Amino acid sequence: MWKCEQVVGAGLDVEEASALYRASTLAERRPVDDVERFTQMLAGANLVVTARTEDGRLIGIARSMTDGAYATYLSDLAVDVAFQGQGVGRELVRVTREAAPRAKLILLSAPGAVDYYPHIGFSRHDSAWTLPGLGT
């Protein structure tokens, strides 16, 4: 069994979080090997929800930025591959929504996950745009 709870991103163990990103395949699309940048990513998120097993193993994370009233950008939803298909991602999203219930939840899906999000209630949006960071 596992439990989800809201935590402070800056309080997460960076090595433990990067191991989860690797175990979820999200590390393929995030700079987990740049420890300084990854640490800043965790600390800069103002809404972080984790999923842990009863023995404390980190198996999931939802890392978001929110104004609490209008928009919550769910930047990362990572679930250890060994725990996928058991409702962990759905629960991470539910707890994230509860933290800012009036805000619209927004995310950009990884290519391999586009079929997952409609399954948990998300609607496709065709006018999202991205602009890469400088020097990345």
DRENDO-1510 file (C-alpha; in Angstrom, 1 decimal, always signed):
<recs>
REC; n; res; u; v; w
REC; 1; MET; +0.0; +0.0; +0.0 .
REC; 2; TRP; +1.0; +3.6; -0.5 .
REC; 3; LYS; +0.0; +7.1; +0.7 .
REC; 4; CYS; +0.1; +10.5; -1.0 .
REC; 5; GLU; +0.8; +13.8; +0.9 .
REC; 6; GLN; +1.7; +17.4; +0.1 .
REC; 7; VAL; +5.3; +18.2; +0.9 .
REC; 8; VAL; +7.8; +21.1; +0.5 .
REC; 9; GLY; +9.8; +20.5; -2.6 .
REC; 10; ALA; +13.0; +21.9; -1.1 .
REC; 11; GLY; +12.7; +19.3; +1.6 .
REC; 12; LEU; +13.0; +16.4; -0.7 .
REC; 13; ASP; +16.2; +14.4; -0.9 .
REC; 14; VAL; +17.5; +15.2; -4.4 .
REC; 15; GLU; +19.1; +11.8; -4.9 .
REC; 16; GLU; +15.9; +10.0; -3.9 .
REC; 17; ALA; +13.9; +12.2; -6.2 .
REC; 18; SER; +16.2; +11.7; -9.2 .
REC; 19; ALA; +16.1; +7.9; -8.6 .
REC; 20; LEU; +12.3; +8.1; -8.9 .
REC; 21; TYR; +12.5; +10.1; -12.1 .
REC; 22; ARG; +14.8; +7.4; -13.5 .
REC; 23; ALA; +12.5; +4.6; -12.3 .
REC; 24; SER; +9.5; +6.4; -13.9 .
REC; 25; THR; +11.4; +7.1; -17.3 .
REC; 26; LEU; +10.7; +10.9; -16.7 .
REC; 27; ALA; +14.5; +11.3; -16.4 .
REC; 28; GLU; +14.7; +10.9; -20.2 .
REC; 29; ARG; +13.0; +14.4; -20.4 .
REC; 30; ARG; +14.3; +16.1; -17.3 .
REC; 31; PRO; +17.8; +17.4; -16.3 .
REC; 32; VAL; +18.2; +15.0; -13.4 .
REC; 33; ASP; +22.0; +14.7; -14.0 .
REC; 34; ASP; +22.4; +18.5; -13.5 .
REC; 35; VAL; +22.1; +18.3; -9.7 .
REC; 36; GLU; +22.0; +22.1; -9.3 .
REC; 37; ARG; +19.2; +22.6; -11.8 .
REC; 38; PHE; +17.2; +19.6; -10.6 .
REC; 39; THR; +17.5; +20.8; -7.0 .
REC; 40; GLN; +16.2; +24.2; -8.1 .
REC; 41; MET; +13.3; +22.5; -9.9 .
REC; 42; LEU; +12.2; +20.7; -6.8 .
REC; 43; ALA; +12.7; +23.8; -4.6 .
REC; 44; GLY; +10.9; +26.1; -7.0 .
REC; 45; ALA; +7.7; +24.2; -7.2 .
REC; 46; ASN; +5.1; +25.6; -4.8 .
REC; 47; LEU; +2.8; +22.5; -4.8 .
REC; 48; VAL; +4.5; +19.1; -4.5 .
REC; 49; VAL; +2.7; +15.8; -3.7 .
REC; 50; THR; +4.6; +12.6; -3.1 .
REC; 51; ALA; +3.5; +9.0; -2.9 .
REC; 52; ARG; +5.3; +6.7; -0.6 .
REC; 53; THR; +5.0; +3.0; +0.4 .
REC; 54; GLU; +4.3; +2.1; +4.0 .
REC; 55; ASP; +8.1; +1.6; +4.5 .
REC; 56; GLY; +8.8; +5.1; +3.1 .
REC; 57; ARG; +9.9; +4.3; -0.4 .
REC; 58; LEU; +9.3; +7.2; -2.8 .
REC; 59; ILE; +7.2; +5.8; -5.7 .
REC; 60; GLY; +5.5; +8.9; -7.1 .
REC; 61; ILE; +5.7; +12.7; -7.3 .
REC; 62; ALA; +3.5; +15.4; -8.8 .
REC; 63; ARG; +5.4; +18.7; -9.1 .
REC; 64; SER; +3.4; +21.8; -9.8 .
REC; 65; MET; +3.3; +25.6; -9.8 .
REC; 66; THR; +0.0; +27.2; -8.8 .
REC; 67; ASP; -1.5; +30.6; -8.0 .
REC; 68; GLY; -4.2; +28.6; -6.1 .
REC; 69; ALA; -7.1; +30.3; -7.8 .
REC; 70; TYR; -7.0; +30.1; -11.6 .
REC; 71; ALA; -4.2; +27.8; -12.8 .
REC; 72; THR; -2.1; +24.9; -11.6 .
REC; 73; TYR; +0.6; +23.8; -14.0 .
REC; 74; LEU; +1.4; +20.1; -13.3 .
REC; 75; SER; +5.0; +20.1; -14.5 .
REC; 76; ASP; +6.0; +16.6; -13.6 .
REC; 77; LEU; +3.9; +13.5; -12.9 .
REC; 78; ALA; +6.3; +10.6; -12.2 .
REC; 79; VAL; +5.4; +7.1; -11.0 .
REC; 80; ASP; +7.9; +4.3; -10.6 .
REC; 81; VAL; +7.2; +1.9; -13.5 .
REC; 82; ALA; +6.9; -1.0; -10.9 .
REC; 83; PHE; +3.8; +0.9; -9.4 .
REC; 84; GLN; +2.2; +2.1; -12.6 .
REC; 85; GLY; -1.4; +0.9; -13.2 .
REC; 86; GLN; -2.2; +0.8; -9.5 .
REC; 87; GLY; -3.8; +4.2; -9.2 .
REC; 88; VAL; -0.8; +6.1; -7.9 .
REC; 89; GLY; -0.8; +8.7; -10.7 .
REC; 90; ARG; -4.6; +9.2; -10.3 .
REC; 91; GLU; -4.2; +9.8; -6.5 .
REC; 92; LEU; -1.3; +12.2; -7.0 .
REC; 93; VAL; -3.5; +14.2; -9.4 .
REC; 94; ARG; -6.5; +14.1; -7.0 .
REC; 95; VAL; -4.4; +15.4; -4.0 .
REC; 96; THR; -2.9; +18.1; -6.3 .
REC; 97; ARG; -6.4; +19.2; -7.3 .
REC; 98; GLU; -7.6; +19.3; -3.7 .
REC; 99; ALA; -4.7; +21.7; -2.8 .
REC; 100; ALA; -6.0; +24.2; -5.3 .
REC; 101; PRO; -9.6; +23.1; -6.1 .
REC; 102; ARG; -10.7; +26.3; -8.0 .
REC; 103; ALA; -7.6; +26.2; -10.3 .
REC; 104; LYS; -7.6; +24.6; -13.7 .
REC; 105; LEU; -5.0; +21.8; -13.9 .
REC; 106; ILE; -2.8; +22.1; -16.9 .
REC; 107; LEU; -0.1; +19.8; -18.1 .
REC; 108; LEU; +2.0; +18.9; -21.2 .
REC; 109; SER; +2.0; +15.1; -21.7 .
REC; 110; ALA; +5.0; +13.0; -22.5 .
REC; 111; PRO; +4.5; +11.4; -25.9 .
REC; 112; GLY; +4.1; +7.9; -24.4 .
REC; 113; ALA; +1.5; +9.1; -21.9 .
REC; 114; VAL; -1.0; +10.9; -24.1 .
REC; 115; ASP; -3.6; +8.1; -23.8 .
REC; 116; TYR; -3.3; +8.0; -20.0 .
REC; 117; TYR; -4.6; +11.5; -19.3 .
REC; 118; PRO; -8.1; +11.2; -20.9 .
REC; 119; HIS; -8.5; +8.0; -18.8 .
REC; 120; ILE; -8.3; +10.1; -15.6 .
REC; 121; GLY; -10.5; +13.0; -16.7 .
REC; 122; PHE; -8.2; +15.4; -18.7 .
REC; 123; SER; -9.4; +16.9; -21.9 .
REC; 124; ARG; -7.1; +17.5; -24.9 .
REC; 125; HIS; -6.2; +21.1; -25.6 .
REC; 126; ASP; -4.9; +21.9; -29.1 .
REC; 127; SER; -3.5; +25.4; -28.5 .
REC; 128; ALA; -0.6; +24.8; -26.1 .
REC; 129; TRP; +2.7; +26.4; -27.0 .
REC; 130; THR; +6.2; +26.1; -25.7 .
REC; 131; LEU; +9.3; +28.2; -25.9 .
REC; 132; PRO; +12.6; +26.6; -24.8 .
REC; 133; GLY; +14.7; +28.3; -22.1 .
REC; 134; LEU; +17.7; +30.3; -23.0 .
REC; 135; GLY; +20.9; +28.2; -22.9 .
REC; 136; THR; +19.1; +24.9; -22.6 .
</recs>
